[in-house]
Amino acid sequence: MEQATYKGYVLWGHAIEQQEELLAPARYAGSGTITRERKFIEASGILGVFESDEEAQNAGLAWARAWVDSDR
């Protein structure tokens, strides 16, 4: 899990390991969560499946930044 602070929000990028077969390389589902003052604000759901945990976490953080920047 990767954390970032952005415009007063705390953003979280998540990587959830997905392994379909025992010998297959692991892949990672990415998602994002937004909190403010320790309260849940929004979550993305699964954004896609990525080759590395870092890519998955970055996708979650990117989604969260875009949500904060949107005209909710």
C-alpha positions, -999 to 999 in steps of 0.1 A, spaced: 0 0 0 13 34 -10 2 66 7 4 103 -5 -10 136 8 -27 157 -18 -47 190 -14 -56 181 22 -66 145 14 -47 113 22 -46 90 -8 -39 53 -8 -29 32 -37 -35 -5 -32 -20 -36 -49 -38 -69 -44 -19 -100 -56 -37 -121 -82 -23 -155 -91 -45 -177 -113 -21 -206 -114 5 -218 -90 34 -215 -114 21 -183 -132 37 -150 -124 18 -129 -99 -1 -99 -112 -17 -72 -91 -51 -56 -91 -49 -19 -84 -74 4 -65 -74 37 -47 -89 50 -15 -93 86 -3 -96 98 33 -97 132 50 -91 138 87 -91 100 91 -126 96 76 -133 75 45 -143 97 15 -143 75 -16 -129 42 -30 -123 32 -66 -130 -5 -69 -106 -24 -91 -90 -2 -117 -72 -29 -137 -46 -57 -134 -9 -48 -135 24 -66 -139 39 -51 -107 26 -40 -73 42 -6 -79 22 -1 -111 -10 -11 -93 -4 13 -64 4 41 -88 -28 36 -107 -47 39 -74 -29 71 -65 -35 85 -100 -72 77 -97 -74 94 -63 -57 125 -75 -80 127 -105 -110 123 -81 -98 151 -59 -93 174 -89 -127 166 -105 -157 188 -101 -175 164 -78 
